[in-house]
Amino acid sequence: QVQLVESGGGLVQAGGSLRLSCAASGSNLSFGAMGWYRQAPGKQRELVATITLAGSTNYADSVKGRFTISRDNAKNTVLLQMNSLTPEDTAVYYCAADFSPTAVIAGRARYWGQGTRVTVSS
């Protein structure tokens, strides 16, 4: 059974940085894509960033230049380095993974983590 476990969330002041990590277990195969989504209070879940097995990345406009996604294929781990955080980045961040890159980019990934909360104070 595939499980995704996120870590690294917390409280940070505006302008600060956090690094989120997501470790996948239960699969001997590398996922076609992994990514991060977030959901702020009262808002719909939105894409933050995705990365394919080949290393191609995709970012939401709101995080371009501030967030960096990376992955370790051998460990089935995906990281999200978040810099220059603002209160608008406050949300629960979810890790997603699928063997289909299209599914991850479309928000229809088969596997999701439980989420890690990020709070940015002003």
C-alpha positions as CSV (number, residue, x, y, z in Angstrom):
1,Q,0.0,0.0,0.0
2,V,1.4,3.3,-1.1
3,Q,1.7,6.0,1.6
4,L,2.9,9.6,1.3
5,V,4.1,11.3,4.5
6,E,4.8,15.0,4.6
7,S,7.0,16.8,7.1
8,G,8.5,20.3,7.5
9,G,5.5,22.5,8.0
10,G,5.3,25.0,10.8
11,L,5.0,28.6,11.8
12,V,7.3,31.2,10.1
13,Q,7.5,34.9,9.8
14,A,6.9,36.7,6.5
15,G,10.1,36.7,4.5
16,G,11.2,33.4,6.0
17,S,11.8,30.0,4.6
18,L,10.6,26.5,5.1
19,R,11.4,23.2,3.4
20,L,8.7,20.6,3.0
21,S,9.5,16.9,2.5
22,C,7.4,14.1,1.3
23,A,8.5,10.5,1.5
24,A,6.7,7.7,-0.4
25,S,6.6,4.2,0.8
26,G,5.0,1.0,-0.5
27,S,6.1,1.3,-4.1
28,N,9.2,-0.2,-5.8
29,L,8.5,1.9,-8.9
30,S,9.3,5.6,-9.3
31,F,6.3,7.8,-9.8
32,G,5.8,9.4,-13.1
33,A,5.3,12.7,-11.3
34,M,5.1,14.0,-7.8
35,G,3.9,17.4,-6.6
36,W,2.6,19.7,-4.0
37,Y,-0.8,21.2,-3.7
38,R,-2.2,23.5,-1.0
39,Q,-5.5,24.5,0.4
40,A,-6.0,27.7,2.4
41,P,-8.9,28.2,4.7
42,G,-12.1,28.8,2.7
43,K,-10.4,28.2,-0.6
44,Q,-10.1,25.4,-3.1
45,R,-7.1,23.2,-3.3
46,E,-4.6,24.6,-5.8
47,L,-1.5,23.4,-7.5
48,V,1.8,24.6,-6.1
49,A,4.4,22.7,-8.1
50,T,5.0,19.4,-9.8
51,I,8.0,17.5,-11.0
52,T,8.2,14.6,-13.4
53,L,10.5,11.6,-13.3
54,A,12.6,13.3,-15.9
55,G,12.9,16.4,-13.8
56,S,10.5,18.7,-15.7
57,T,8.9,21.2,-13.3
58,N,5.7,23.2,-13.3
59,Y,4.9,26.0,-10.9
60,A,1.9,28.1,-10.0
61,D,2.5,31.7,-11.0
62,S,2.2,32.8,-7.4
63,V,5.2,30.8,-6.3
64,K,7.5,31.1,-9.3
65,G,10.9,32.5,-8.3
66,R,10.2,31.7,-4.6
67,F,9.6,28.0,-4.4
68,T,11.7,25.2,-5.8
69,I,10.6,21.6,-6.1
70,S,13.1,18.7,-6.4
71,R,13.0,15.0,-6.0
72,D,15.1,12.0,-5.3
73,N,13.9,9.2,-7.5
74,A,15.9,6.5,-5.8
75,K,14.2,7.4,-2.5
76,N,10.8,8.4,-3.9
77,T,11.1,11.6,-2.1
78,V,10.0,15.1,-3.2
79,L,11.1,18.4,-1.5
80,L,9.6,21.9,-1.7
81,Q,11.9,24.7,-0.7
82,M,9.9,27.8,0.1
83,N,11.6,31.1,0.3
84,S,10.3,34.7,0.8
85,L,7.1,33.4,2.3
86,T,4.1,35.7,2.7
87,P,0.9,35.3,4.7
88,E,-0.8,34.4,1.4
89,D,1.2,31.1,1.5
90,T,-0.6,30.0,4.7
91,A,-2.3,26.7,3.9
92,V,-2.2,23.0,4.4
93,Y,0.3,21.6,1.9
94,Y,-0.4,18.2,0.4
95,C,2.0,15.9,-1.4
96,A,0.7,14.1,-4.4
97,A,2.0,11.3,-6.6
98,D,1.0,9.1,-9.5
99,F,2.6,7.1,-12.3
100,S,0.8,9.4,-14.7
101,P,2.3,12.9,-14.8
102,T,-1.0,14.2,-16.4
103,A,-2.9,13.1,-13.3
104,V,-0.6,14.9,-10.9
105,I,-0.7,18.1,-12.9
106,A,-4.5,17.9,-13.2
107,G,-4.9,17.4,-9.5
108,R,-6.2,13.9,-10.0
109,A,-3.2,12.0,-8.5
110,R,-4.0,8.6,-7.1
111,Y,-1.9,9.1,-4.0
112,W,-2.1,11.9,-1.5
113,G,-0.5,12.6,1.8
114,Q,-2.3,13.8,4.9
115,G,-1.0,17.3,4.7
116,T,1.3,19.5,6.6
117,R,0.3,23.0,7.8
118,V,2.3,26.1,7.0
119,T,1.4,29.3,8.7
120,V,3.1,32.5,7.8
121,S,2.7,35.4,10.2
122,S,2.9,39.0,9.1
